[in-house]
Amino acid sequence: MHRADARRDMAELLAAIADGHIRVVLEQIYPFEEAVAALEKTETRHVRGKLVVTAAITPVA
């Protein structure tokens, strides 16, 4: 896939989400410190939506 194709596909996907044609289902949001728990949850194969692991970006001085 070419970069231009990927960008077009991403733009179409984001537009479909914004228009409500595609619904993203989040099951749970985990802080980075609980990433292992998120991984363990995926291994149970009982996940109905997406699991999100967030990471705080700390500025470097």
N, CA, C and O atoms as a GROMACS GRO file, in nm:
protein
  244
    1MET      N    1   0.085  -0.118   0.000
    1MET     CA    2   0.000   0.000   0.000
    1MET      C    3   0.090   0.123   0.000
    1MET      O    4   0.188   0.130   0.074
    2HIS      N    5   0.055   0.217  -0.082
    2HIS     CA    6   0.131   0.341  -0.090
    2HIS      C    7   0.085   0.437   0.020
    2HIS      O    8  -0.027   0.428   0.070
    3ARG      N    9   0.173   0.527   0.054
    3ARG     CA   10   0.145   0.624   0.160
    3ARG      C   11   0.020   0.706   0.129
    3ARG      O   12  -0.061   0.731   0.219
    4ALA      N   13   0.002   0.747   0.004
    4ALA     CA   14  -0.116   0.826  -0.034
    4ALA      C   15  -0.243   0.744  -0.016
    4ALA      O   16  -0.345   0.796   0.028
    5ASP      N   17  -0.236   0.615  -0.050
    5ASP     CA   18  -0.352   0.527  -0.031
    5ASP      C   19  -0.386   0.513   0.117
    5ASP      O   20  -0.503   0.516   0.156
    6ALA      N   21  -0.283   0.496   0.199
    6ALA     CA   22  -0.304   0.480   0.343
    6ALA      C   23  -0.365   0.607   0.402
    6ALA      O   24  -0.454   0.599   0.487
    7ARG      N   25  -0.318   0.721   0.359
    7ARG     CA   26  -0.373   0.848   0.409
    7ARG      C   27  -0.519   0.864   0.367
    7ARG      O   28  -0.602   0.908   0.446
    8ARG      N   29  -0.550   0.828   0.243
    8ARG     CA   30  -0.688   0.838   0.196
    8ARG      C   31  -0.778   0.742   0.274
    8ARG      O   32  -0.888   0.779   0.315
    9ASP      N   33  -0.729   0.620   0.296
    9ASP     CA   34  -0.807   0.522   0.372
    9ASP      C   35  -0.831   0.570   0.514
    9ASP      O   36  -0.941   0.555   0.568
   10MET      N   37  -0.729   0.628   0.576
   10MET     CA   38  -0.743   0.678   0.713
   10MET      C   39  -0.842   0.793   0.718
   10MET      O   40  -0.923   0.801   0.810
   11ALA      N   41  -0.837   0.882   0.620
   11ALA     CA   42  -0.931   0.994   0.614
   11ALA      C   43  -1.074   0.944   0.600
   11ALA      O   44  -1.165   0.996   0.664
   12GLU      N   45  -1.094   0.842   0.516
   12GLU     CA   46  -1.228   0.785   0.498
   12GLU      C   47  -1.276   0.717   0.627
   12GLU      O   48  -1.393   0.729   0.663
   13LEU      N   49  -1.187   0.647   0.694
   13LEU     CA   50  -1.222   0.580   0.819
   13LEU      C   51  -1.260   0.681   0.926
   13LEU      O   52  -1.361   0.664   0.995
   14LEU      N   53  -1.181   0.786   0.940
   14LEU     CA   54  -1.210   0.889   1.041
   14LEU      C   55  -1.342   0.960   1.010
   14LEU      O   56  -1.417   0.994   1.101
   15ALA      N   57  -1.369   0.984   0.882
   15ALA     CA   58  -1.495   1.048   0.844
   15ALA      C   59  -1.614   0.957   0.876
   15ALA      O   60  -1.717   1.005   0.923
   16ALA      N   61  -1.599   0.827   0.852
   16ALA     CA   62  -1.707   0.732   0.884
   16ALA      C   63  -1.733   0.727   1.034
   16ALA      O   64  -1.848   0.717   1.076
   17ILE      N   65  -1.628   0.734   1.114
   17ILE     CA   66  -1.644   0.737   1.259
   17ILE      C   67  -1.713   0.867   1.301
   17ILE      O   68  -1.807   0.865   1.380
   18ALA      N   69  -1.666   0.978   1.248
   18ALA     CA   70  -1.724   1.109   1.282
   18ALA      C   71  -1.871   1.117   1.243
   18ALA      O   72  -1.951   1.179   1.313
   19ASP      N   73  -1.908   1.055   1.130
   19ASP     CA   74  -2.047   1.058   1.083
   19ASP      C   75  -2.136   0.957   1.155
   19ASP      O   76  -2.258   0.956   1.135
   20GLY      N   77  -2.076   0.873   1.239
   20GLY     CA   78  -2.154   0.775   1.312
   20GLY      C   79  -2.181   0.646   1.237
   20GLY      O   80  -2.260   0.563   1.282
   21HIS      N   81  -2.117   0.627   1.122
   21HIS     CA   82  -2.135   0.505   1.044
   21HIS      C   83  -2.058   0.388   1.106
   21HIS      O   84  -2.095   0.271   1.088
   22ILE      N   85  -1.952   0.420   1.176
   22ILE     CA   86  -1.872   0.320   1.248
   22ILE      C   87  -1.867   0.363   1.393
   22ILE      O   88  -1.838   0.479   1.424
   23ARG      N   89  -1.894   0.270   1.482
   23ARG     CA   90  -1.890   0.300   1.624
   23ARG      C   91  -1.775   0.224   1.688
   23ARG      O   92  -1.767   0.101   1.676
   24VAL      N   93  -1.687   0.294   1.755
   24VAL     CA   94  -1.575   0.232   1.824
   24VAL      C   95  -1.621   0.202   1.967
   24VAL      O   96  -1.664   0.292   2.039
   25VAL      N   97  -1.611   0.076   2.006
   25VAL     CA   98  -1.655   0.033   2.138
   25VAL      C   99  -1.533   0.014   2.226
   25VAL      O  100  -1.447  -0.069   2.198
   26LEU      N  101  -1.527   0.092   2.333
   26LEU     CA  102  -1.418   0.079   2.430
   26LEU      C  103  -1.469   0.002   2.550
   26LEU      O  104  -1.569   0.039   2.612
   27GLU      N  105  -1.401  -0.105   2.582
   27GLU     CA  106  -1.439  -0.181   2.701
   27GLU      C  107  -1.379  -0.118   2.826
   27GLU      O  108  -1.448  -0.102   2.927
   28GLN      N  109  -1.252  -0.084   2.820
   28GLN     CA  110  -1.187  -0.029   2.938
   28GLN      C  111  -1.063   0.049   2.899
   28GLN      O  112  -0.997   0.018   2.799
   29ILE      N  113  -1.032   0.150   2.979
   29ILE     CA  114  -0.912   0.230   2.960
   29ILE      C  115  -0.822   0.206   3.080
   29ILE      O  116  -0.863   0.222   3.195
   30TYR      N  117  -0.698   0.166   3.052
   30TYR     CA  118  -0.601   0.137   3.157
   30TYR      C  119  -0.491   0.242   3.157
   30TYR      O  120  -0.447   0.285   3.050
   31PRO      N  121  -0.444   0.283   3.276
   31PRO     CA  122  -0.324   0.366   3.278
   31PRO      C  123  -0.204   0.277   3.243
   31PRO      O  124  -0.210   0.155   3.258
   32PHE      N  125  -0.097   0.338   3.198
   32PHE     CA  126   0.022   0.263   3.156
   32PHE      C  127   0.070   0.166   3.264
   32PHE      O  128   0.116   0.056   3.234
   33GLU      N  129   0.058   0.208   3.389
   33GLU     CA  130   0.105   0.124   3.499
   33GLU      C  131   0.028  -0.009   3.508
   33GLU      O  132   0.075  -0.103   3.571
   34GLU      N  133  -0.088  -0.016   3.446
   34GLU     CA  134  -0.169  -0.138   3.450
   34GLU      C  135  -0.172  -0.208   3.314
   34GLU      O  136  -0.265  -0.283   3.284
   35ALA      N  137  -0.069  -0.186   3.232
   35ALA     CA  138  -0.063  -0.246   3.098
   35ALA      C  139  -0.063  -0.398   3.106
   35ALA      O  140  -0.121  -0.464   3.020
   36VAL      N  141   0.000  -0.455   3.207
   36VAL     CA  142   0.002  -0.600   3.223
   36VAL      C  143  -0.140  -0.653   3.243
   36VAL      O  144  -0.177  -0.756   3.187
   37ALA      N  145  -0.219  -0.583   3.323
   37ALA     CA  146  -0.358  -0.624   3.345
   37ALA      C  147  -0.438  -0.619   3.216
   37ALA      O  148  -0.522  -0.705   3.190
   38ALA      N  149  -0.412  -0.518   3.134
   38ALA     CA  150  -0.480  -0.507   3.004
   38ALA      C  151  -0.443  -0.624   2.915
   38ALA      O  152  -0.529  -0.682   2.849
   39LEU      N  153  -0.316  -0.659   2.912
   39LEU     CA  154  -0.271  -0.773   2.832
   39LEU      C  155  -0.335  -0.902   2.882
   39LEU      O  156  -0.379  -0.985   2.802
   40GLU      N  157  -0.338  -0.919   3.012
   40GLU     CA  158  -0.401  -1.039   3.068
   40GLU      C  159  -0.549  -1.046   3.032
   40GLU      O  160  -0.602  -1.154   3.007
   41LYS      N  161  -0.616  -0.931   3.030
   41LYS     CA  162  -0.757  -0.927   2.992
   41LYS      C  163  -0.775  -0.973   2.847
   41LYS      O  164  -0.870  -1.047   2.818
   42THR      N  165  -0.686  -0.932   2.757
   42THR     CA  166  -0.699  -0.974   2.618
   42THR      C  167  -0.680  -1.125   2.604
   42THR      O  168  -0.741  -1.188   2.517
   43GLU      N  169  -0.598  -1.182   2.689
   43GLU     CA  170  -0.571  -1.326   2.682
   43GLU      C  171  -0.690  -1.410   2.727
   43GLU      O  172  -0.695  -1.529   2.697
   44THR      N  173  -0.786  -1.351   2.797
   44THR     CA  174  -0.904  -1.426   2.840
   44THR      C  175  -0.999  -1.450   2.723
   44THR      O  176  -1.084  -1.539   2.728
   45ARG      N  177  -0.984  -1.368   2.617
   45ARG     CA  178  -1.070  -1.375   2.498
   45ARG      C  179  -1.217  -1.346   2.530
   45ARG      O  180  -1.307  -1.390   2.459
   46HIS      N  181  -1.241  -1.272   2.638
   46HIS     CA  182  -1.376  -1.231   2.676
   46HIS      C  183  -1.391  -1.080   2.670
   46HIS      O  184  -1.462  -1.020   2.750
   47VAL      N  185  -1.325  -1.019   2.574
   47VAL     CA  186  -1.326  -0.875   2.559
   47VAL      C  187  -1.428  -0.839   2.451
   47VAL      O  188  -1.421  -0.891   2.339
   48ARG      N  189  -1.522  -0.751   2.483
   48ARG     CA  190  -1.627  -0.712   2.389
   48ARG      C  191  -1.593  -0.586   2.309
   48ARG      O  192  -1.651  -0.562   2.203
   49GLY      N  193  -1.499  -0.508   2.359
   49GLY     CA  194  -1.460  -0.385   2.292
   49GLY      C  195  -1.309  -0.371   2.294
   49GLY      O  196  -1.237  -0.467   2.323
   50LYS      N  197  -1.264  -0.255   2.264
   50LYS     CA  198  -1.120  -0.229   2.262
   50LYS      C  199  -1.071  -0.195   2.402
   50LYS      O  200  -1.142  -0.132   2.480
   51LEU      N  201  -0.951  -0.238   2.431
   51LEU     CA  202  -0.883  -0.199   2.553
   51LEU      C  203  -0.780  -0.094   2.515
   51LEU      O  204  -0.705  -0.110   2.418
   52VAL      N  205  -0.776   0.012   2.592
   52VAL     CA  206  -0.685   0.123   2.563
   52VAL      C  207  -0.588   0.138   2.679
   52VAL      O  208  -0.629   0.139   2.795
   53VAL      N  209  -0.461   0.149   2.647
   53VAL     CA  210  -0.359   0.177   2.749
   53VAL      C  211  -0.309   0.318   2.722
   53VAL      O  212  -0.260   0.348   2.613
   54THR      N  213  -0.323   0.404   2.823
   54THR     CA  214  -0.280   0.542   2.807
   54THR      C  215  -0.140   0.560   2.864
   54THR      O  216  -0.099   0.491   2.957
   55ALA      N  217  -0.070   0.654   2.807
   55ALA     CA  218   0.066   0.685   2.855
   55ALA      C  219   0.079   0.835   2.865
   55ALA      O  220   0.052   0.908   2.770
   56ALA      N  221   0.121   0.880   2.982
   56ALA     CA  222   0.145   1.023   3.001
   56ALA      C  223   0.282   1.056   2.944
   56ALA      O  224   0.379   0.984   2.968
   57ILE      N  225   0.289   1.163   2.870
   57ILE     CA  226   0.416   1.206   2.814
   57ILE      C  227   0.476   1.311   2.906
   57ILE      O  228   0.418   1.417   2.930
   58THR      N  229   0.593   1.279   2.958
   58THR     CA  230   0.661   1.370   3.050
   58THR      C  231   0.766   1.448   2.972
   58THR      O  232   0.853   1.390   2.907
   59PRO      N  233   0.757   1.579   2.978
   59PRO     CA  234   0.857   1.660   2.906
   59PRO      C  235   0.997   1.637   2.960
   59PRO      O  236   1.016   1.624   3.081
   60VAL      N  237   1.092   1.632   2.872
   60VAL     CA  238   1.231   1.616   2.912
   60VAL      C  239   1.291   1.755   2.934
   60VAL      O  240   1.280   1.843   2.849
   61ALA      N  241   1.353   1.772   3.050
   61ALA     CA  242   1.410   1.904   3.084
   61ALA      C  243   1.536   1.930   3.010
   61ALA      O  244   1.597   2.036   3.027
   0.00000   0.00000   0.00000
